[in-house]
Amino acid sequence: MTIHIDNPEIEYFFVHELKSDVKKFSDFILKNLKRHQQTNTFDITPVDPQKNAYKLTFDDIDTVDPDANPFKDIDDVAQYARELRERAWR
């Protein structure tokens, strides 16, 4: 195995702490990678949808509010689409 170390802190650790032993160095990396993987896992507990659901209720669903139309100012749909495409590519 060939190791090229550009970081002086890691090189110092490798030379002085591990005595330039590649096997110890690879074991050290693998052990810390496993620890890192174990500490960065998510603990996801399942949630009961019946207990955590929220029901949306609407009073007058059949009536349409005239102020609720966001496209009421658009007269020419083709021109509006062209302008959207031009603005998206700029």
PDB file of N, CA, C and O in Angstrom, chain B, residues numbered from 101:
ATOM      1  N   MET B 101       0.845  -1.166   0.000  1.00  0.00           N
ATOM      2  CA  MET B 101       0.000   0.000   0.000  1.00  0.00           C
ATOM      3  C   MET B 101       0.891   1.229   0.000  1.00  0.00           C
ATOM      4  O   MET B 101       1.883   1.288   0.727  1.00  0.00           O
ATOM      5  N   THR B 102       0.535   2.205  -0.815  1.00  0.00           N
ATOM      6  CA  THR B 102       1.255   3.464  -0.874  1.00  0.00           C
ATOM      7  C   THR B 102       0.361   4.571  -0.358  1.00  0.00           C
ATOM      8  O   THR B 102      -0.797   4.689  -0.759  1.00  0.00           O
ATOM      9  N   ILE B 103       0.903   5.377   0.532  1.00  0.00           N
ATOM     10  CA  ILE B 103       0.133   6.484   1.097  1.00  0.00           C
ATOM     11  C   ILE B 103       0.868   7.776   0.789  1.00  0.00           C
ATOM     12  O   ILE B 103       2.057   7.917   1.073  1.00  0.00           O
ATOM     13  N   HIS B 104       0.141   8.713   0.205  1.00  0.00           N
ATOM     14  CA  HIS B 104       0.687  10.044  -0.060  1.00  0.00           C
ATOM     15  C   HIS B 104      -0.079  11.025   0.823  1.00  0.00           C
ATOM     16  O   HIS B 104      -1.282  11.212   0.638  1.00  0.00           O
ATOM     17  N   ILE B 105       0.602  11.652   1.782  1.00  0.00           N
ATOM     18  CA  ILE B 105      -0.039  12.543   2.744  1.00  0.00           C
ATOM     19  C   ILE B 105       0.422  13.967   2.480  1.00  0.00           C
ATOM     20  O   ILE B 105       1.613  14.274   2.537  1.00  0.00           O
ATOM     21  N   ASP B 106      -0.562  14.843   2.186  1.00  0.00           N
ATOM     22  CA  ASP B 106      -0.261  16.258   1.944  1.00  0.00           C
ATOM     23  C   ASP B 106      -0.449  17.116   3.194  1.00  0.00           C
ATOM     24  O   ASP B 106       0.085  18.222   3.276  1.00  0.00           O
ATOM     25  N   ASN B 107      -1.189  16.620   4.140  1.00  0.00           N
ATOM     26  CA  ASN B 107      -1.488  17.383   5.346  1.00  0.00           C
ATOM     27  C   ASN B 107      -0.387  17.150   6.384  1.00  0.00           C
ATOM     28  O   ASN B 107      -0.127  16.006   6.757  1.00  0.00           O
ATOM     29  N   PRO B 108       0.261  18.217   6.853  1.00  0.00           N
ATOM     30  CA  PRO B 108       1.368  18.040   7.811  1.00  0.00           C
ATOM     31  C   PRO B 108       0.917  17.482   9.160  1.00  0.00           C
ATOM     32  O   PRO B 108       1.674  16.758   9.807  1.00  0.00           O
ATOM     33  N   GLU B 109      -0.305  17.807   9.594  1.00  0.00           N
ATOM     34  CA  GLU B 109      -0.793  17.285  10.878  1.00  0.00           C
ATOM     35  C   GLU B 109      -0.998  15.770  10.799  1.00  0.00           C
ATOM     36  O   GLU B 109      -0.643  15.037  11.723  1.00  0.00           O
ATOM     37  N   ILE B 110      -1.572  15.315   9.692  1.00  0.00           N
ATOM     38  CA  ILE B 110      -1.780  13.876   9.521  1.00  0.00           C
ATOM     39  C   ILE B 110      -0.440  13.163   9.357  1.00  0.00           C
ATOM     40  O   ILE B 110      -0.245  12.064   9.876  1.00  0.00           O
ATOM     41  N   GLU B 111       0.470  13.789   8.641  1.00  0.00           N
ATOM     42  CA  GLU B 111       1.798  13.196   8.473  1.00  0.00           C
ATOM     43  C   GLU B 111       2.505  13.067   9.827  1.00  0.00           C
ATOM     44  O   GLU B 111       3.118  12.036  10.105  1.00  0.00           O
ATOM     45  N   TYR B 112       2.424  14.093  10.662  1.00  0.00           N
ATOM     46  CA  TYR B 112       3.028  14.039  11.993  1.00  0.00           C
ATOM     47  C   TYR B 112       2.406  12.909  12.817  1.00  0.00           C
ATOM     48  O   TYR B 112       3.116  12.150  13.477  1.00  0.00           O
ATOM     49  N   PHE B 113       1.071  12.805  12.774  1.00  0.00           N
ATOM     50  CA  PHE B 113       0.379  11.743  13.498  1.00  0.00           C
ATOM     51  C   PHE B 113       0.814  10.366  12.994  1.00  0.00           C
ATOM     52  O   PHE B 113       1.050   9.453  13.785  1.00  0.00           O
ATOM     53  N   PHE B 114       0.917  10.229  11.693  1.00  0.00           N
ATOM     54  CA  PHE B 114       1.310   8.954  11.104  1.00  0.00           C
ATOM     55  C   PHE B 114       2.734   8.569  11.498  1.00  0.00           C
ATOM     56  O   PHE B 114       2.993   7.414  11.837  1.00  0.00           O
ATOM     57  N   VAL B 115       3.644   9.516  11.457  1.00  0.00           N
ATOM     58  CA  VAL B 115       5.054   9.222  11.739  1.00  0.00           C
ATOM     59  C   VAL B 115       5.296   9.019  13.235  1.00  0.00           C
ATOM     60  O   VAL B 115       5.994   8.081  13.620  1.00  0.00           O
ATOM     61  N   HIS B 116       4.734   9.880  14.081  1.00  0.00           N
ATOM     62  CA  HIS B 116       5.063   9.836  15.503  1.00  0.00           C
ATOM     63  C   HIS B 116       4.137   8.953  16.335  1.00  0.00           C
ATOM     64  O   HIS B 116       4.600   8.251  17.233  1.00  0.00           O
ATOM     65  N   GLU B 117       2.875   8.978  16.057  1.00  0.00           N
ATOM     66  CA  GLU B 117       1.930   8.198  16.862  1.00  0.00           C
ATOM     67  C   GLU B 117       1.828   6.747  16.387  1.00  0.00           C
ATOM     68  O   GLU B 117       1.797   5.821  17.197  1.00  0.00           O
ATOM     69  N   LEU B 118       1.776   6.564  15.088  1.00  0.00           N
ATOM     70  CA  LEU B 118       1.628   5.201  14.566  1.00  0.00           C
ATOM     71  C   LEU B 118       2.955   4.589  14.121  1.00  0.00           C
ATOM     72  O   LEU B 118       2.986   3.464  13.624  1.00  0.00           O
ATOM     73  N   LYS B 119       4.010   5.303  14.293  1.00  0.00           N
ATOM     74  CA  LYS B 119       5.371   4.833  13.964  1.00  0.00           C
ATOM     75  C   LYS B 119       5.490   4.388  12.506  1.00  0.00           C
ATOM     76  O   LYS B 119       6.182   3.416  12.203  1.00  0.00           O
ATOM     77  N   SER B 120       4.815   5.100  11.612  1.00  0.00           N
ATOM     78  CA  SER B 120       4.846   4.851  10.166  1.00  0.00           C
ATOM     79  C   SER B 120       4.367   3.458   9.784  1.00  0.00           C
ATOM     80  O   SER B 120       4.752   2.931   8.740  1.00  0.00           O
ATOM     81  N   ASP B 121       3.545   2.870  10.608  1.00  0.00           N
ATOM     82  CA  ASP B 121       3.011   1.537  10.324  1.00  0.00           C
ATOM     83  C   ASP B 121       1.718   1.689   9.519  1.00  0.00           C
ATOM     84  O   ASP B 121       0.717   2.197  10.023  1.00  0.00           O
ATOM     85  N   VAL B 122       1.756   1.244   8.271  1.00  0.00           N
ATOM     86  CA  VAL B 122       0.616   1.392   7.368  1.00  0.00           C
ATOM     87  C   VAL B 122      -0.569   0.574   7.865  1.00  0.00           C
ATOM     88  O   VAL B 122      -1.711   1.021   7.759  1.00  0.00           O
ATOM     89  N   LYS B 123      -0.323  -0.592   8.396  1.00  0.00           N
ATOM     90  CA  LYS B 123      -1.403  -1.448   8.901  1.00  0.00           C
ATOM     91  C   LYS B 123      -2.131  -0.765  10.061  1.00  0.00           C
ATOM     92  O   LYS B 123      -3.361  -0.759  10.102  1.00  0.00           O
ATOM     93  N   LYS B 124      -1.382  -0.193  10.997  1.00  0.00           N
ATOM     94  CA  LYS B 124      -2.002   0.527  12.110  1.00  0.00           C
ATOM     95  C   LYS B 124      -2.798   1.730  11.606  1.00  0.00           C
ATOM     96  O   LYS B 124      -3.885   2.029  12.100  1.00  0.00           O
ATOM     97  N   PHE B 125      -2.228   2.414  10.608  1.00  0.00           N
ATOM     98  CA  PHE B 125      -2.891   3.588  10.059  1.00  0.00           C
ATOM     99  C   PHE B 125      -4.208   3.214   9.383  1.00  0.00           C
ATOM    100  O   PHE B 125      -5.218   3.891   9.579  1.00  0.00           O
ATOM    101  N   SER B 126      -4.207   2.147   8.594  1.00  0.00           N
ATOM    102  CA  SER B 126      -5.434   1.724   7.923  1.00  0.00           C
ATOM    103  C   SER B 126      -6.457   1.223   8.944  1.00  0.00           C
ATOM    104  O   SER B 126      -7.652   1.477   8.795  1.00  0.00           O
ATOM    105  N   ASP B 127      -5.995   0.508   9.984  1.00  0.00           N
ATOM    106  CA  ASP B 127      -6.921   0.080  11.041  1.00  0.00           C
ATOM    107  C   ASP B 127      -7.530   1.285  11.763  1.00  0.00           C
ATOM    108  O   ASP B 127      -8.720   1.298  12.078  1.00  0.00           O
ATOM    109  N   PHE B 128      -6.702   2.284  12.015  1.00  0.00           N
ATOM    110  CA  PHE B 128      -7.172   3.498  12.672  1.00  0.00           C
ATOM    111  C   PHE B 128      -8.242   4.192  11.826  1.00  0.00           C
ATOM    112  O   PHE B 128      -9.268   4.620  12.354  1.00  0.00           O
ATOM    113  N   ILE B 129      -8.009   4.301  10.537  1.00  0.00           N
ATOM    114  CA  ILE B 129      -8.975   4.945   9.639  1.00  0.00           C
ATOM    115  C   ILE B 129     -10.266   4.144   9.580  1.00  0.00           C
ATOM    116  O   ILE B 129     -11.352   4.716   9.674  1.00  0.00           O
ATOM    117  N   LEU B 130     -10.162   2.829   9.425  1.00  0.00           N
ATOM    118  CA  LEU B 130     -11.365   1.992   9.338  1.00  0.00           C
ATOM    119  C   LEU B 130     -12.178   2.044  10.634  1.00  0.00           C
ATOM    120  O   LEU B 130     -13.407   2.099  10.596  1.00  0.00           O
ATOM    121  N   LYS B 131     -11.496   2.027  11.774  1.00  0.00           N
ATOM    122  CA  LYS B 131     -12.201   2.084  13.061  1.00  0.00           C
ATOM    123  C   LYS B 131     -12.954   3.401  13.200  1.00  0.00           C
ATOM    124  O   LYS B 131     -14.098   3.426  13.653  1.00  0.00           O
ATOM    125  N   ASN B 132     -12.309   4.492  12.809  1.00  0.00           N
ATOM    126  CA  ASN B 132     -12.957   5.796  12.922  1.00  0.00           C
ATOM    127  C   ASN B 132     -14.051   5.984  11.879  1.00  0.00           C
ATOM    128  O   ASN B 132     -15.033   6.679  12.138  1.00  0.00           O
ATOM    129  N   LEU B 133     -13.901   5.388  10.725  1.00  0.00           N
ATOM    130  CA  LEU B 133     -14.975   5.439   9.737  1.00  0.00           C
ATOM    131  C   LEU B 133     -16.209   4.697  10.242  1.00  0.00           C
ATOM    132  O   LEU B 133     -17.333   5.175  10.083  1.00  0.00           O
ATOM    133  N   LYS B 134     -16.003   3.535  10.845  1.00  0.00           N
ATOM    134  CA  LYS B 134     -17.132   2.779  11.389  1.00  0.00           C
ATOM    135  C   LYS B 134     -17.809   3.564  12.511  1.00  0.00           C
ATOM    136  O   LYS B 134     -19.037   3.605  12.590  1.00  0.00           O
ATOM    137  N   ARG B 135     -17.008   4.186  13.375  1.00  0.00           N
ATOM    138  CA  ARG B 135     -17.578   4.986  14.457  1.00  0.00           C
ATOM    139  C   ARG B 135     -18.348   6.178  13.887  1.00  0.00           C
ATOM    140  O   ARG B 135     -19.421   6.526  14.381  1.00  0.00           O
ATOM    141  N   HIS B 136     -17.797   6.793  12.856  1.00  0.00           N
ATOM    142  CA  HIS B 136     -18.459   7.928  12.220  1.00  0.00           C
ATOM    143  C   HIS B 136     -19.793   7.498  11.595  1.00  0.00           C
ATOM    144  O   HIS B 136     -20.784   8.222  11.693  1.00  0.00           O
ATOM    145  N   GLN B 137     -19.818   6.339  10.962  1.00  0.00           N
ATOM    146  CA  GLN B 137     -21.050   5.839  10.364  1.00  0.00           C
ATOM    147  C   GLN B 137     -22.084   5.519  11.435  1.00  0.00           C
ATOM    148  O   GLN B 137     -23.276   5.749  11.230  1.00  0.00           O
ATOM    149  N   GLN B 138     -21.652   4.997  12.562  1.00  0.00           N
ATOM    150  CA  GLN B 138     -22.583   4.651  13.634  1.00  0.00           C
ATOM    151  C   GLN B 138     -23.154   5.897  14.301  1.00  0.00           C
ATOM    152  O   GLN B 138     -24.326   5.907  14.679  1.00  0.00           O
ATOM    153  N   THR B 139     -22.358   6.935  14.450  1.00  0.00           N
ATOM    154  CA  THR B 139     -22.851   8.132  15.127  1.00  0.00           C
ATOM    155  C   THR B 139     -23.696   8.999  14.208  1.00  0.00           C
ATOM    156  O   THR B 139     -24.450   9.840  14.698  1.00  0.00           O
ATOM    157  N   ASN B 140     -23.599   8.827  12.908  1.00  0.00           N
ATOM    158  CA  ASN B 140     -24.350   9.658  11.977  1.00  0.00           C
ATOM    159  C   ASN B 140     -25.539   8.930  11.369  1.00  0.00           C
ATOM    160  O   ASN B 140     -25.907   9.185  10.222  1.00  0.00           O
ATOM    161  N   THR B 141     -26.129   8.043  12.119  1.00  0.00           N
ATOM    162  CA  THR B 141     -27.337   7.380  11.636  1.00  0.00           C
ATOM    163  C   THR B 141     -28.541   8.068  12.246  1.00  0.00           C
ATOM    164  O   THR B 141     -28.461   8.648  13.328  1.00  0.00           O
ATOM    165  N   PHE B 142     -29.644   7.997  11.547  1.00  0.00           N
ATOM    166  CA  PHE B 142     -30.875   8.608  12.020  1.00  0.00           C
ATOM    167  C   PHE B 142     -31.680   7.593  12.807  1.00  0.00           C
ATOM    168  O   PHE B 142     -31.776   6.425  12.431  1.00  0.00           O
ATOM    169  N   ASP B 143     -32.252   8.052  13.895  1.00  0.00           N
ATOM    170  CA  ASP B 143     -33.157   7.228  14.672  1.00  0.00           C
ATOM    171  C   ASP B 143     -34.570   7.672  14.320  1.00  0.00           C
ATOM    172  O   ASP B 143     -35.084   8.652  14.859  1.00  0.00           O
ATOM    173  N   ILE B 144     -35.178   6.940  13.415  1.00  0.00           N
ATOM    174  CA  ILE B 144     -36.506   7.302  12.941  1.00  0.00           C
ATOM    175  C   ILE B 144     -37.521   6.354  13.566  1.00  0.00           C
ATOM    176  O   ILE B 144     -37.501   5.146  13.332  1.00  0.00           O
ATOM    177  N   THR B 145     -38.391   6.926  14.353  1.00  0.00           N
ATOM    178  CA  THR B 145     -39.450   6.114  14.950  1.00  0.00           C
ATOM    179  C   THR B 145     -40.712   6.292  14.114  1.00  0.00           C
ATOM    180  O   THR B 145     -41.055   7.411  13.734  1.00  0.00           O
ATOM    181  N   PRO B 146     -41.400   5.196  13.828  1.00  0.00           N
ATOM    182  CA  PRO B 146     -42.608   5.321  13.018  1.00  0.00           C
ATOM    183  C   PRO B 146     -43.701   6.086  13.761  1.00  0.00           C
ATOM    184  O   PRO B 146     -43.818   6.008  14.983  1.00  0.00           O
ATOM    185  N   VAL B 147     -44.480   6.813  13.005  1.00  0.00           N
ATOM    186  CA  VAL B 147     -45.542   7.634  13.564  1.00  0.00           C
ATOM    187  C   VAL B 147     -46.880   7.082  13.091  1.00  0.00           C
ATOM    188  O   VAL B 147     -47.042   6.720  11.926  1.00  0.00           O
ATOM    189  N   ASP B 148     -47.835   7.025  14.013  1.00  0.00           N
ATOM    190  CA  ASP B 148     -49.167   6.552  13.663  1.00  0.00           C
ATOM    191  C   ASP B 148     -49.908   7.652  12.909  1.00  0.00           C
ATOM    192  O   ASP B 148     -50.165   8.711  13.482  1.00  0.00           O
ATOM    193  N   PRO B 149     -50.260   7.434  11.639  1.00  0.00           N
ATOM    194  CA  PRO B 149     -50.909   8.496  10.872  1.00  0.00           C
ATOM    195  C   PRO B 149     -52.302   8.843  11.405  1.00  0.00           C
ATOM    196  O   PRO B 149     -52.754   9.977  11.250  1.00  0.00           O
ATOM    197  N   GLN B 150     -52.970   7.904  12.016  1.00  0.00           N
ATOM    198  CA  GLN B 150     -54.303   8.193  12.554  1.00  0.00           C
ATOM    199  C   GLN B 150     -54.232   9.193  13.716  1.00  0.00           C
ATOM    200  O   GLN B 150     -55.115  10.038  13.863  1.00  0.00           O
ATOM    201  N   LYS B 151     -53.191   9.096  14.531  1.00  0.00           N
ATOM    202  CA  LYS B 151     -53.053   9.988  15.676  1.00  0.00           C
ATOM    203  C   LYS B 151     -52.450  11.336  15.295  1.00  0.00           C
ATOM    204  O   LYS B 151     -52.696  12.334  15.973  1.00  0.00           O
ATOM    205  N   ASN B 152     -51.666  11.378  14.223  1.00  0.00           N
ATOM    206  CA  ASN B 152     -50.941  12.591  13.865  1.00  0.00           C
ATOM    207  C   ASN B 152     -51.483  13.278  12.623  1.00  0.00           C
ATOM    208  O   ASN B 152     -50.858  14.211  12.119  1.00  0.00           O
ATOM    209  N   ALA B 153     -52.611  12.847  12.127  1.00  0.00           N
ATOM    210  CA  ALA B 153     -53.188  13.453  10.934  1.00  0.00           C
ATOM    211  C   ALA B 153     -53.954  14.719  11.307  1.00  0.00           C
ATOM    212  O   ALA B 153     -54.470  14.852  12.417  1.00  0.00           O
ATOM    213  N   TYR B 154     -54.013  15.625  10.368  1.00  0.00           N
ATOM    214  CA  TYR B 154     -54.779  16.846  10.561  1.00  0.00           C
ATOM    215  C   TYR B 154     -55.728  16.979   9.385  1.00  0.00           C
ATOM    216  O   TYR B 154     -55.292  16.955   8.234  1.00  0.00           O
ATOM    217  N   LYS B 155     -56.989  17.117   9.649  1.00  0.00           N
ATOM    218  CA  LYS B 155     -57.996  17.194   8.598  1.00  0.00           C
ATOM    219  C   LYS B 155     -58.250  18.656   8.264  1.00  0.00           C
ATOM    220  O   LYS B 155     -58.546  19.465   9.142  1.00  0.00           O
ATOM    221  N   LEU B 156     -58.130  18.980   6.985  1.00  0.00           N
ATOM    222  CA  LEU B 156     -58.415  20.332   6.526  1.00  0.00           C
ATOM    223  C   LEU B 156     -59.903  20.445   6.233  1.00  0.00           C
ATOM    224  O   LEU B 156     -60.479  19.593   5.558  1.00  0.00           O
ATOM    225  N   THR B 157     -60.506  21.482   6.736  1.00  0.00           N
ATOM    226  CA  THR B 157     -61.929  21.716   6.477  1.00  0.00           C
ATOM    227  C   THR B 157     -62.098  23.067   5.803  1.00  0.00           C
ATOM    228  O   THR B 157     -61.441  24.044   6.162  1.00  0.00           O
ATOM    229  N   PHE B 158     -62.987  23.106   4.824  1.00  0.00           N
ATOM    230  CA  PHE B 158     -63.287  24.328   4.089  1.00  0.00           C
ATOM    231  C   PHE B 158     -64.766  24.620   4.237  1.00  0.00           C
ATOM    232  O   PHE B 158     -65.603  23.720   4.152  1.00  0.00           O
ATOM    233  N   ASP B 159     -65.081  25.887   4.460  1.00  0.00           N
ATOM    234  CA  ASP B 159     -66.474  26.264   4.665  1.00  0.00           C
ATOM    235  C   ASP B 159     -67.279  26.190   3.363  1.00  0.00           C
ATOM    236  O   ASP B 159     -68.203  25.385   3.246  1.00  0.00           O
ATOM    237  N   ASP B 160     -66.927  27.023   2.398  1.00  0.00           N
ATOM    238  CA  ASP B 160     -67.655  27.070   1.130  1.00  0.00           C
ATOM    239  C   ASP B 160     -66.738  26.631   0.008  1.00  0.00           C
ATOM    240  O   ASP B 160     -66.080  27.458  -0.623  1.00  0.00           O
ATOM    241  N   ILE B 161     -66.692  25.354  -0.239  1.00  0.00           N
ATOM    242  CA  ILE B 161     -65.778  24.843  -1.265  1.00  0.00           C
ATOM    243  C   ILE B 161     -66.333  25.048  -2.669  1.00  0.00           C
ATOM    244  O   ILE B 161     -65.572  25.042  -3.636  1.00  0.00           O
ATOM    245  N   ASP B 162     -67.639  25.230  -2.797  1.00  0.00           N
ATOM    246  CA  ASP B 162     -68.237  25.401  -4.123  1.00  0.00           C
ATOM    247  C   ASP B 162     -68.170  26.841  -4.614  1.00  0.00           C
ATOM    248  O   ASP B 162     -68.279  27.073  -5.818  1.00  0.00           O
ATOM    249  N   THR B 163     -67.997  27.803  -3.738  1.00  0.00           N
ATOM    250  CA  THR B 163     -67.913  29.195  -4.171  1.00  0.00           C
ATOM    251  C   THR B 163     -66.469  29.540  -4.500  1.00  0.00           C
ATOM    252  O   THR B 163     -65.537  29.122  -3.814  1.00  0.00           O
ATOM    253  N   VAL B 164     -66.311  30.307  -5.560  1.00  0.00           N
ATOM    254  CA  VAL B 164     -64.979  30.695  -6.019  1.00  0.00           C
ATOM    255  C   VAL B 164     -64.764  32.164  -5.692  1.00  0.00           C
ATOM    256  O   VAL B 164     -65.576  33.017  -6.051  1.00  0.00           O
ATOM    257  N   ASP B 165     -63.682  32.448  -5.020  1.00  0.00           N
ATOM    258  CA  ASP B 165     -63.336  33.823  -4.682  1.00  0.00           C
ATOM    259  C   ASP B 165     -62.702  34.473  -5.909  1.00  0.00           C
ATOM    260  O   ASP B 165     -61.708  33.953  -6.415  1.00  0.00           O
ATOM    261  N   PRO B 166     -63.230  35.575  -6.401  1.00  0.00           N
ATOM    262  CA  PRO B 166     -62.651  36.203  -7.606  1.00  0.00           C
ATOM    263  C   PRO B 166     -61.242  36.739  -7.373  1.00  0.00           C
ATOM    264  O   PRO B 166     -60.480  36.890  -8.328  1.00  0.00           O
ATOM    265  N   ASP B 167     -60.884  37.025  -6.136  1.00  0.00           N
ATOM    266  CA  ASP B 167     -59.531  37.519  -5.848  1.00  0.00           C
ATOM    267  C   ASP B 167     -58.506  36.391  -5.757  1.00  0.00           C
ATOM    268  O   ASP B 167     -57.311  36.651  -5.615  1.00  0.00           O
ATOM    269  N   ALA B 168     -58.956  35.163  -5.837  1.00  0.00           N
ATOM    270  CA  ALA B 168     -58.054  34.030  -5.672  1.00  0.00           C
ATOM    271  C   ALA B 168     -57.385  33.609  -6.975  1.00  0.00           C
ATOM    272  O   ALA B 168     -56.570  32.686  -6.963  1.00  0.00           O
ATOM    273  N   ASN B 169     -57.694  34.239  -8.075  1.00  0.00           N
ATOM    274  CA  ASN B 169     -57.115  33.869  -9.364  1.00  0.00           C
ATOM    275  C   ASN B 169     -55.817  34.637  -9.572  1.00  0.00           C
ATOM    276  O   ASN B 169     -55.862  35.846  -9.798  1.00  0.00           O
ATOM    277  N   PRO B 170     -54.662  33.981  -9.503  1.00  0.00           N
ATOM    278  CA  PRO B 170     -53.392  34.698  -9.669  1.00  0.00           C
ATOM    279  C   PRO B 170     -53.110  35.088 -11.117  1.00  0.00           C
ATOM    280  O   PRO B 170     -52.206  35.884 -11.371  1.00  0.00           O
ATOM    281  N   PHE B 171     -53.870  34.542 -12.075  1.00  0.00           N
ATOM    282  CA  PHE B 171     -53.628  34.812 -13.494  1.00  0.00           C
ATOM    283  C   PHE B 171     -54.675  35.741 -14.093  1.00  0.00           C
ATOM    284  O   PHE B 171     -54.836  35.768 -15.313  1.00  0.00           O
ATOM    285  N   LYS B 172     -55.390  36.500 -13.271  1.00  0.00           N
ATOM    286  CA  LYS B 172     -56.464  37.333 -13.792  1.00  0.00           C
ATOM    287  C   LYS B 172     -55.932  38.494 -14.632  1.00  0.00           C
ATOM    288  O   LYS B 172     -56.670  39.027 -15.460  1.00  0.00           O
ATOM    289  N   ASP B 173     -54.696  38.894 -14.447  1.00  0.00           N
ATOM    290  CA  ASP B 173     -54.130  40.005 -15.219  1.00  0.00           C
ATOM    291  C   ASP B 173     -53.569  39.564 -16.567  1.00  0.00           C
ATOM    292  O   ASP B 173     -53.150  40.422 -17.345  1.00  0.00           O
ATOM    293  N   ILE B 174     -53.540  38.287 -16.876  1.00  0.00           N
ATOM    294  CA  ILE B 174     -52.960  37.777 -18.112  1.00  0.00           C
ATOM    295  C   ILE B 174     -54.036  37.761 -19.195  1.00  0.00           C
ATOM    296  O   ILE B 174     -55.080  37.124 -19.058  1.00  0.00           O
ATOM    297  N   ASP B 175     -53.742  38.488 -20.282  1.00  0.00           N
ATOM    298  CA  ASP B 175     -54.682  38.525 -21.407  1.00  0.00           C
ATOM    299  C   ASP B 175     -54.280  37.529 -22.483  1.00  0.00           C
ATOM    300  O   ASP B 175     -55.123  36.804 -23.011  1.00  0.00           O
ATOM    301  N   ASP B 176     -52.979  37.492 -22.813  1.00  0.00           N
ATOM    302  CA  ASP B 176     -52.483  36.613 -23.871  1.00  0.00           C
ATOM    303  C   ASP B 176     -51.610  35.524 -23.232  1.00  0.00           C
ATOM    304  O   ASP B 176     -50.511  35.804 -22.755  1.00  0.00           O
ATOM    305  N   VAL B 177     -52.100  34.302 -23.226  1.00  0.00           N
ATOM    306  CA  VAL B 177     -51.391  33.200 -22.573  1.00  0.00           C
ATOM    307  C   VAL B 177     -50.095  32.873 -23.306  1.00  0.00           C
ATOM    308  O   VAL B 177     -49.084  32.584 -22.667  1.00  0.00           O
ATOM    309  N   ALA B 178     -50.110  32.914 -24.634  1.00  0.00           N
ATOM    310  CA  ALA B 178     -48.907  32.599 -25.418  1.00  0.00           C
ATOM    311  C   ALA B 178     -47.805  33.615 -25.150  1.00  0.00           C
ATOM    312  O   ALA B 178     -46.645  33.241 -24.976  1.00  0.00           O
ATOM    313  N   GLN B 179     -48.155  34.887 -25.115  1.00  0.00           N
ATOM    314  CA  GLN B 179     -47.166  35.930 -24.836  1.00  0.00           C
ATOM    315  C   GLN B 179     -46.606  35.770 -23.420  1.00  0.00           C
ATOM    316  O   GLN B 179     -45.405  35.937 -23.210  1.00  0.00           O
ATOM    317  N   TYR B 180     -47.446  35.455 -22.469  1.00  0.00           N
ATOM    318  CA  TYR B 180     -47.012  35.243 -21.085  1.00  0.00           C
ATOM    319  C   TYR B 180     -46.034  34.064 -20.996  1.00  0.00           C
ATOM    320  O   TYR B 180     -45.030  34.136 -20.287  1.00  0.00           O
ATOM    321  N   ALA B 181     -46.336  32.986 -21.718  1.00  0.00           N
ATOM    322  CA  ALA B 181     -45.445  31.820 -21.715  1.00  0.00           C
ATOM    323  C   ALA B 181     -44.099  32.162 -22.337  1.00  0.00           C
ATOM    324  O   ALA B 181     -43.060  31.724 -21.844  1.00  0.00           O
ATOM    325  N   ARG B 182     -44.107  32.957 -23.438  1.00  0.00           N
ATOM    326  CA  ARG B 182     -42.847  33.378 -24.063  1.00  0.00           C
ATOM    327  C   ARG B 182     -42.003  34.214 -23.094  1.00  0.00           C
ATOM    328  O   ARG B 182     -40.792  34.025 -22.987  1.00  0.00           O
ATOM    329  N   GLU B 183     -42.655  35.127 -22.401  1.00  0.00           N
ATOM    330  CA  GLU B 183     -41.926  35.970 -21.448  1.00  0.00           C
ATOM    331  C   GLU B 183     -41.353  35.151 -20.294  1.00  0.00           C
ATOM    332  O   GLU B 183     -40.246  35.418 -19.826  1.00  0.00           O
ATOM    333  N   LEU B 184     -42.105  34.164 -19.843  1.00  0.00           N
ATOM    334  CA  LEU B 184     -41.581  33.290 -18.783  1.00  0.00           C
ATOM    335  C   LEU B 184     -40.341  32.538 -19.241  1.00  0.00           C
ATOM    336  O   LEU B 184     -39.355  32.442 -18.510  1.00  0.00           O
ATOM    337  N   ARG B 185     -40.401  32.001 -20.466  1.00  0.00           N
ATOM    338  CA  ARG B 185     -39.239  31.263 -20.994  1.00  0.00           C
ATOM    339  C   ARG B 185     -38.042  32.182 -21.152  1.00  0.00           C
ATOM    340  O   ARG B 185     -36.921  31.799 -20.816  1.00  0.00           O
ATOM    341  N   GLU B 186     -38.261  33.395 -21.661  1.00  0.00           N
ATOM    342  CA  GLU B 186     -37.143  34.333 -21.845  1.00  0.00           C
ATOM    343  C   GLU B 186     -36.517  34.699 -20.505  1.00  0.00           C
ATOM    344  O   GLU B 186     -35.292  34.756 -20.395  1.00  0.00           O
ATOM    345  N   ARG B 187     -37.335  34.946 -19.486  1.00  0.00           N
ATOM    346  CA  ARG B 187     -36.798  35.288 -18.176  1.00  0.00           C
ATOM    347  C   ARG B 187     -36.072  34.112 -17.511  1.00  0.00           C
ATOM    348  O   ARG B 187     -35.125  34.297 -16.747  1.00  0.00           O
ATOM    349  N   ALA B 188     -36.536  32.913 -17.819  1.00  0.00           N
ATOM    350  CA  ALA B 188     -35.898  31.732 -17.225  1.00  0.00           C
ATOM    351  C   ALA B 188     -34.505  31.499 -17.810  1.00  0.00           C
ATOM    352  O   ALA B 188     -33.628  30.987 -17.115  1.00  0.00           O
ATOM    353  N   TRP B 189     -34.292  31.858 -19.046  1.00  0.00           N
ATOM    354  CA  TRP B 189     -32.998  31.611 -19.704  1.00  0.00           C
ATOM    355  C   TRP B 189     -32.016  32.753 -19.535  1.00  0.00           C
ATOM    356  O   TRP B 189     -30.874  32.646 -19.982  1.00  0.00           O
ATOM    357  N   ARG B 190     -32.422  33.833 -18.909  1.00  0.00           N
ATOM    358  CA  ARG B 190     -31.497  34.961 -18.729  1.00  0.00           C
ATOM    359  C   ARG B 190     -30.749  34.857 -17.452  1.00  0.00           C
ATOM    360  O   ARG B 190     -29.930  35.722 -17.144  1.00  0.00           O
TER     361      ARG B 190
END
